[in-house]
Amino acid sequence: MSRTTISERGEVGTPGDGAEGGAAARSALPRALGGVALVVAAGSAALLSVGAFLGLYVRPTSDDWCALWKARDMGVSGITRDFYLTQNGRVTNALLTGLVYSDGMRGPKLLPALLVVALGVALLLLARAVLRALGFRAGPLVVPLVAAVALVEALVFFAGTRAYQVLLWAPATISHTLPGVIGLWAVLGAVLAARARRPWARNAAVATAALTGLACGMLSEPFSIVAGLFAAAAGIVCLPRLGRTGDRYASTWCAAACLGLAGGLALLYTSPGARWRRAQHPPEPMSFAELGETVHDWWRVWQTIGGQWAYGGALAVGVLLGLALARSGPPGDRAPGQDRAPAPTDRTPAAEPAPADRPRRPAWPVALLPLPLLALASLGVTYGLRSGYGPEGWTFGRTWTNFLLPLLLLLCAYGTWGGYRLGRLLLATGRPAARAAALVAAGALAVGSTTALVRPVYALTTSTVARSVAWDRQDVRIRAEAAAGARDVAYRPLLIGGLSEPLFASSYERDWAARCAATYYGVNRIHRPEDARRP
């Protein structure tokens, strides 16, 4: 009867050539996993660097024209008052718009780099905090962790139908990309306060959640819908009486965030600007027919998202991270018999029982809860788009970022859990060939997803740089003509990112972009070059 040997990681082998071959395979798999993760991390980081650098080539279009002259002539307080009284009531949105455009186009040019860095750092710190809470040491997992964060972030910015608007167009990033970043940093602050176990830190985190919710409620209605649903569900799940938490901190924090969001939305909805906007586009009364059309639009949104196979890279890179976690051993790398949590110490609040004393609850209901929440949140966003913009509202892909970010994070989390469970199972059964197959499958999809983003980033780079060159040339000419006393100058529309440009309305009186461009240049009117009067 052949003797068996058990490695330090719990792998089973036999002495002799078979054991040596198994050991060779076991030593090769971690290197292969690290190599694949490094390729994904490097490729995604390169794409993100290009996107951040493209901010330097951003030039005004669509809403930029109005924001530029209002920030210049009205100041930050003036544009904030203008939004509240006559535009849409989004006070926080107006405040941030005024700050971003306060120095002309310098703010919009730097904003993409700020978003890339802020989102990446927030995701990395949150992932590290989650791993530490689960008992894993993040040190040996740096490369797979960075790969997961970088690919998820690259998919958020480049995999959708409106990459230019999601990253490079400041009015859209302020309304739909920045709120998600703010939300992640707020959650990170709550996690750090919970780990500090100091009453003042927790109280400060709860107060900050309320203020952040209030600001976000007046920043973006779609984000408020998504964040409000998830925060409300998390607050209910974390109620102490349900046995998953030992105190009320998490539920209190979620309740404060929800109250803040509700208060911000109430201030926005009752503002004079919001009333004026609703008067311009009266929403259709709710009916079964309208509800059916909304569901149809919602289904088309998810068909479009499902048609982009690159989003599967979030799941695949999560599997890679899970396989790496399985290689690192069980949580905390504890020996058998040491799985029980230590006894409470003086730093443990008296009201919170030790983790080992709490009854174990099934995890699958909480793990599956985000799926219906995501469906409901996206349906709410779709309804808002249809109410505000009509039957074509569902095509406004920039608003999808509000639920695409949690979708990609959820895919990555599911992939990590699946990869970890699969990795531990294969390690226990001693099947290096099966582990290699899992690594190849997940690695191929993750690398393929990264590669699939090269083409949209290349197209984005080409169009953005080419437009900046043409725009700069035209800008010099218009400024020279205005300085010479011209009151009616020629402007050639330069389309980009599916956005409207001046002189594309049916009449000049309805062409708000043309009027804002004329005000920006200090002239009375602009016209197409071919419409110039011949002497």
N, C-alpha and C positions, 0 to 999 in steps of 0.2 A: 504494500500500500504506500503510495507516494506521499511524502511529507509536504505540507503546505507552509508557506511563509506569509506573514501579514506585515505590510509596510506600515510606516508611521501614519499614513493617510487612510489606513483601513483597506488597502488594496490587497487582493489575494493573488498569489503566484506560486509556482512550483520551482524547486531547485533545479539547477542545470541550465541547459540552453534555453528552455522555455522561460524560465525566470529572468534570464539575462535579456531575452528578447522583449519580455514584458516591461522590464525596467527601462530598456532603451525607448520603447514606445511611450512609457510614462514620462520620461524626461523630454521627449520630443514634443509631446502635446502642449505642455505649458509654453514652450518657446513658440510653437505655431500659433497658439491663442494670443500670446503677446504680440507676435508679428502682425496678425490680422488686425488686432485692436489698434496697433500703431499706425497701420495704413489708413484705417478709417478715421482715426483722430487727426492725422496729418492732412488727409484730403479734406475733411470737413473744416479744419482750422484754416486751410488755404482758401477755401471758398468764402468763409466768413471774413477773412482778411480783405479779400477782393471787394466784398459787399461794403465793408466799413470804409475802404479807401474810395469807393465810388461816390461817397457823400461829397467829396471835393468837386465833383462834376455835376452836382445838382443845380438846376436853374429853375426860375419861377415858371409855374404853369397852374392853370385852374385856380383854386382857392388861394394859392400863393400870392396872386396879384392883389387881392383885397387885404390879406393879412399884412403884406408889406407896407402899403400906404397907411393903413389904420394904425399899425404899431409905430410908424414913423411920425404921423401927424397927431394921433390921439394919445400915444403913450400906453403903458400897460394898464393903468386905471381906466383910461378912455375906452380901450378896446374891450375890457371886461364889462364896463357899463353898457357898451353897444351890444354885446352878445346877450346880456341879460334883458335888455329893454326891447331890442328890435330884431334879434336874429334867431336864437334857439334856446336861450336860458342856461346854456352850459357855462357856468361861471368859472369852474376850474379849468375847463378847456380853453376859455378865453384868456385866463391868467397865464397859462402855460404858453399859449400862442403868442401873447404879447412878449413874454420873456424870450421865447425862441427867436422871434423876428425883431427883437429890439435893436439888433445891430445888423440889420439888413439880412442877407443870405448867409451870414457866418453861422448862425445857429442851426438852420436846416442842413448845412453842410457837415456840421459836427455831430448832429443828432444820430445818424446811422451808426457811427462808431460807438457812441455812448450806449445805444441800445444793445449792440452786439456784446460789449463788455459787461454791461449791467445784467443782461439776461444770462450770459454764460457763468458769471461769478455766482449769481443767485442759485442757479441750478446745481452748480458744483458744491456749494456750501450746504444746500438742502440735502443733496444726495449723501454727502459725507455725514451729515447729522442723522439721517435715517439709518445709515449703515451702523453708525456707532450706537444708536438706540437699539438696534437689533442684535448688537453684540459682535459685529464684525470689525476687524481692524482695516481701516481704509488705506493704510500705507502700501501694502503689496498690491492693491487694486487700482493704483493711480492711472495706469494706461487704459484699462477697460472703462474706468469711470469717466475719464476725459473723453474717450471715444463716444460713449453714450451721450454725454452732455453736448459735445460738439455736433454730432449727427442730428440729434433732436432739434438743436437750435438752427442748424442749416436747413432742415426740413420746414421749420416754421417760416423762415424767411424766403426760401427759394422754390419750394415744391408746389406752391399754390398757383392759382390762375392770375394773381395780381402781385407779382414779386416786387415791382417798382413801388406800388402803393404801400405794401406792407413794411418796406425797409427805408425807401428813399424819399417818399413824399410826406413831408412833415405833418400836414393836416390829418392824414390817415394814421400815421404812426402815433400822434398825440392821442387820437380818439380810440384806436383799436390795438395798437401794439404796446404802447407804454403802460396802459392799465394793467395788463398781465404781468409786466415786470414789477410794477408797484405792488401788486398782490403777492407775488412770490417773496419779495423782500419783507412784506408785512408778516407773512407766515414764518419766515426765517426768524424775524424778531420775536415772534411768539414762542418758537421752539427754544431759542436761546434763553428767554425769560423763564421758561419751564425748567430748563436744566439748571438755571441759577438757584432755584428754590428759595428765592428771597421775596418776601411779600411786596416790597416796593417795586421790584422788577416786574412782577406779574401785574401789579396795578398799573404801572406805566404802559405795559404791553396792551392791556385792555383799553386804556384811554386812547392809546395810539390807534388801536383797531377801530374805535368809534370815529375818530377824526379822519382816519384814512378812508373809511367807508363813506363818510359824509362828502369828502372831496371827490371820491370816485363816482358817487352817485350823481354829482354835477359835472362829471367828466365824460362818461360814456354810458348810455342806456344799455347797449348789448352786454357790456362787461358786467354791469350791475345785475342783469338777469342771471348770467352764468355764475358769477361769484356769489350772489345771494342764495341761489339754489344749493350750491355745494356747501356754503357756510352753514345754512340752516340744517341740512342733512347731517353734517359733521357734528354740529352742536347737539342734535338729538341722539346720535350714536354715542356721544361721549358723556351723556348724562350719568351721574354716579349710580343711580338706581338700576341702570341696565347692566352694571357690573364690569364695564370695560375700563373705567377710570376710577381712581380713588378719591378725587376731589372735583370741584366745580370749575376749575380754571379753564379747561378747554371749552366747556359749554358756555361759560361766561364770555370768553374771548369771541367765540362765534356769534353769540347773541349781540355783543357790542358791535361787531362788524355788520351784522344784518340791520341793526337799528340805524347805524350810520348810513348804510346804503339806502335804506328806506327814507331817511330824512333828506338825503341829497336828492333823490328822485322826486320827492314831494316839492322841494324848493324849485327844482327844474321845471316840473310839470305846471306849477302855478305861476311861473314867471311870465311877464308880459311878452317876452320874446317867444316862448313856447306857444302861448296863445295865438300870437300873430302867425307863427309857422303852421299851426293846425288850421288856421283860417285859410291859408293859401292852398293847402292840400288836405281838405276834410277827409278824415278816415272813413272807410266804408263801414256801415253798421254790421255788427257781428251777426252772421246767419250761417245756416248749414252749408250753403253754397260757398260763402267766403271761407269758412273753415275748411271745406274740401279743397279749395284752391290753395290755401296755405299749406295743407298737408302735401299737396302735389308739388308745390315749390320746395318744401322741405325735403321731399324724396329726391328731387332733381339736384338739390345741394349735395346730398349724400352720394348720389350716383356720380357726380363730378369728383367728389373726394375719393370715392372708391375706385374710380378710373385711374387714379395716380398711384401706380404700384410702388413708387419710391417711398410712400408712407410706411410700407411694410418694413423698411429699414429700421424704424424705431423699435419694432418688435424684435428684429434680428439682433440689433446691437444690445438689446436687453438680455437676450439669450446668451450672448457672449459674456456679458457681465455676470450673469447667473452661473455660467460654467466656471468663471474665475472665482466666484464666491465658493462654489463647491470644492474647488481645488484648495482654497484657503482653510477648509475645515468647517466644522459646525460653528454657530455663533459663539464668539468669545474664545473659541479654540479650547473649550473646557474638556477635561477628561471625564469619562463616565463616572456618574455619581456626584458630579459637581454642577449639574444643570440647575439645581435649585438656587434661587436668588439669595443673596446674603440677608441676614437678619436686619431689621430696620436699625438705623443709627440715629444719632442725635440730629442729623440733617434731614431726616425723613419727617414730614409733617405728621402730627399725631392723628389727624383725621384720615390719613391715607394708609390703608393696610398694606402689608408687604405683598409684592407680586405673587409670591408662592401661596399666600393665603386666599387670594381671590379665586372664585370659581372660574374654571376655564369655559369660555364661550366659543361656539363655532365661528370660524373666521370667514367662511365662504359668503355669508350674507353681506358682510361689510365689503368684502373683496368685489362682489358683483354689483353693489349698489351704485357705483359711478356710471354704469352703463345706462340704466334708465334715466339717471340725472342728466347725462350728456345728451340723450335723445330729447328730453323735455326742454333743456336749456337751448339747444339748437332750434327746436320748434318755436320757442319764444322769440329768438332772434329773427327767425324767418318771418314770423308774424309782424314783428316790428318793421322789418324791411318792406314788407308788402303794404303795411299801413302808411309808411312814410314816403315810399317811392313808387308804389304801384306794382303792376304785374312783373316789371323787370327788376324789382328790388332784390330778388333772390340772387341775381348775378353779381351783386356788389361783393366780390370775394374778399375785400379788405376787412369786412366785418366778421368773416368766418374765423379770423385769427382768435377771436374771443373764446371759441370752443375748440379750435384746432390745437391750441397749446395744451389744454388739459387732455385732449384725445391722445396726442403724441406721448405725453407723460404717462398716461394710462397704458398705452401699448408697450412702452419701455418697461413699466413696472410689471406688467403681466409676463413679458418676455423674461425679465430677470427672475421672477418666481419660477416660471417653467424651466428655465435653464438651470437654476439651482437644484430643483427637485430631480430633474433628469440627470444632472451631473452627479448628485449624491447616489442615485440609484445605480448608475453605471459604475461608479467607483466601488460600491458595495458588491456588485456582481462581477467585477473584474473584467470588463469588456472594453479594452482600449480601441478596438475597431469601431464599436458603436459610438464611443466618444469622439473618435476622429470623424465619423460620418456626421454627427451632430455639429461638430465644429466647422466642417466644410460647408454644410447647408446654411448655417447661420452666418458664417463668414462671407459666403458668396452673395447672400442677399444684402448684407450690410455694405460690402464693398460695391456691389452693383447699385445700391441706392445712392451711395456717395457719388459714383460715376455718373448716374443719371442726372445729377444736379449740375454737372459741368456745362451741359448745353444751355439750360436757362440762364446760368450765370454769365456765360459767354455772350448770349444774346442781350442780356441786360447791360453788360459792359459796353458792347458795341453801340447800342442805341443811346445810352446815356452820354458816352463820350462824344459821339457824333453830334448829338443835339447840343451839347455844351459849346462845341466849336462854332456851330451855326448860330446859336443864340448870342454868343459873345460878339460875333461879327455884326449881327443886326443891332445889338444893344449899343455898340459904339456909334453906329450910324444914326440911330434914333436920338441918342443923347446929343450928338452934334447938331442935328436938325432942330431939336428943341432949344438948345443954347443959342442958335442963330435966330430964333423967334418964330419958328414954325408952330402952328396951332393944330394942324391936322397932318399926322405922319403915317407912313405906310408900315404895316406890321404883317409879316408872313407867319401864319400859324405853324408851330412846330409841335406835332403830336408826339406823345410818349405815354406809355403805361395805361392806355385806355382812358385817359383823362381829357376833359374838355379844354379847349383853348379859346382865346378871344376870337370873335368874328365867326363863331359857329352857330349862333342863335338865328332864329328866323327873322328877327328885326333888331336894329341897334338898341331900341328902347328896352328890349328884353335881354340884351346881351350884357349881363352883369360883369362877366370876365373882361369884356372890351372896355367897359366904363372904368373898371378898377385899373386896368393896364394904362389907360389914358391918364388917370389921376396919378398913378405911380410915376409916369414920365413928365407930369406937369403940363400936359397938352389938353385941348378940348375934345379931341376925337382921334381915333385911329381907323385906318381902312386897309383893305388888302392892296398889295402892290398893283394888281391888275385893274383895280377900281380907281386908280389915280386919274384925275382929270388931265386931258391933254391940252396943251396951250393952243 
